[in-house]
Amino acid sequence: MRPKSFDIFSQSCKAIPGGVNSPARSFRGVDITPPLIVESGKGDSIFDVDGNTYIDYCCSWGALILGHAHEAVVEAAQKQIEKGSTFGIATAIEQKMAEKVTSLMPNIEKVRFVSSGTEATMTAIRLARGYTGKSKIIKLAGHYHGHSDAFLIQAGSGVTNINPTSTSKGVTSSVIADTICLPFNDSLTLRSFFTTDPRREDVAAVILEPITGNMGVVLPEESFLELLQNLTKQVGALLIFDEVITGFRVGLQGAQGLYRITPDLTCLGKVVGGGFPAAAVGGKQKIMDCLAPLGEVYQAGTLSGNPVAMQAGFTTLSLIEKPHFYKELQEKANRLTKPILDFIQKQNLNIALQQCGSMFSIFFGVKKVKSKEDLKSLDRNKFNQFFRYLFERGIYIPPSAEEAWFISSAHTNEHLDTTSHCILEFLNTKYE
Ligand SMILES: Cc1ncc(COP(=O)(O)O)c(C=O)c1O
């Protein structure tokens, strides 16, 4: 059914490692060749090069909160492109965008824009090290913070497919020694580390996804986040919230707003760029002012704060800050998930559907996921069968058992109902 996709992918494999520019796009996890080769997108749907249509629940891994090719975003980007797409010189839209982000997020007093989430988290830990003068960072098992060396240890997302430790080759032993991994939602281990481990005084920062997306949607226990906040304060380490997914996704103030936590630094990405390459790191002024040119922590970028991305991001933020936006988005998500949740409960199925607002995951083979440990008993074969079932019916979900699905404001009730119906059909006929 997808001959053109097959041809393009075969040719791509000759010039691009694995035929893709990011491993999660390869569909290797779900054992389907060729992967999707997309031609265009509009609203809640994407169209492949063979003319097939799919309702999209990946939404560029959460970036497209307004759906594909939203008119206002397209117009803002086009206008800027006509005036010039990059200068490597400061522009007024960067100031407008910084003002918008700092006004929406109370814990961000100053912000620096970069081009990717990877750059944002990489900058955040360099800043934390520069500010505290300490060397070690703590990350949590299964959390993903992009592909810089310090984070490719027990990481989530595509890294889980490379080997059992989810640790990339090419990361040196000294980097590994400076990254300490602790389990998510495990207050006992956390407390024990911060009271007895001799390395606790060397910790510059703890970084985490406050609500994970990269091992599927896993909610934090409120007490765990509070404990983290208190313990980091006690030892003089910074608390970094990686809200690349959750920022402007679970609410205007991200996960920190939902859980009333005040991280020292916050990383943003995805939604903040309105579908263009933009991300940000922000936080308390006294920490942010350690960045060059004011301070001695270096960070730079030819395309940082790119005006096209800033216009798209600014337009997106202006639309999502309108009253009722998140309420309506949540209602859309619930329209899809509620019938499935009811069915799982009624039939007492060994499936977990975990959700926060417009992001959720369906885990097969488990009743609840609290940490990476719980993912050991995931039924990946069932997920692959599920993925294929939906894909063949024109529904595209992230091609991995451990990722989040996303709803955009462009998802129509009709498409949400079709999807929910299809999932129930699968659970009724293919799930024992
Ligand atoms: C929580 C989180 N942090 C960081 C990143 C890295 O962002 P990017 O892919 O833009 O480099 C991602 C990417 O998915 C992410 O989900």
The ligand as an SDF file (V2000), in Angstrom:
LIG
                    3D

 16 16  0  0  0  0  0  0  0  0999 V2000
   11.6480   16.0220   28.2330 C   0  0  0  0  0  0  0  0  0  0  0  0
   12.5460   16.2560   27.0610 C   0  0  0  0  0  0  0  0  0  0  0  0
   13.6960   16.9330   27.2370 N   0  0  0  0  0  0  0  0  0  0  0  0
   14.5210   17.1900   26.2160 C   0  0  0  0  0  0  0  0  0  0  0  0
   14.2390   16.7380   24.9500 C   0  0  0  0  0  0  0  0  0  0  0  0
   15.1730   17.0280   23.8190 C   0  0  0  0  0  0  0  0  0  0  0  0
   14.5770   17.9370   22.9540 O   0  0  0  0  0  0  0  0  0  0  0  0
   15.0490   18.0140   21.4120 P   0  0  0  0  0  0  0  0  0  0  0  0
   14.6020   16.7520   20.7750 O   0  0  0  0  0  0  0  0  0  0  0  0
   14.3500   19.2370   20.9090 O   0  0  0  0  0  0  0  0  0  0  0  0
   16.5190   18.1610   21.4260 O   0  0  0  0  0  0  0  0  0  0  0  0
   13.0780   16.0110   24.7160 C   0  0  0  0  0  0  0  0  0  0  0  0
   12.7650   15.4900   23.3790 C   0  0  0  0  0  0  0  0  0  0  0  0
   11.8640   14.7520   23.1510 O   0  0  0  0  0  0  0  0  0  0  0  0
   12.2020   15.7700   25.7930 C   0  0  0  0  0  0  0  0  0  0  0  0
   11.0780   15.0680   25.6320 O   0  0  0  0  0  0  0  0  0  0  0  0
  1  2  1  0
  2  3  1  0
  2 15  2  0
  3  4  2  0
  4  5  1  0
  5  6  1  0
  5 12  2  0
  6  7  1  0
  7  8  1  0
  8  9  2  0
  8 10  1  0
  8 11  1  0
 12 13  1  0
 12 15  1  0
 13 14  2  0
 15 16  1  0
M  END
$$$$
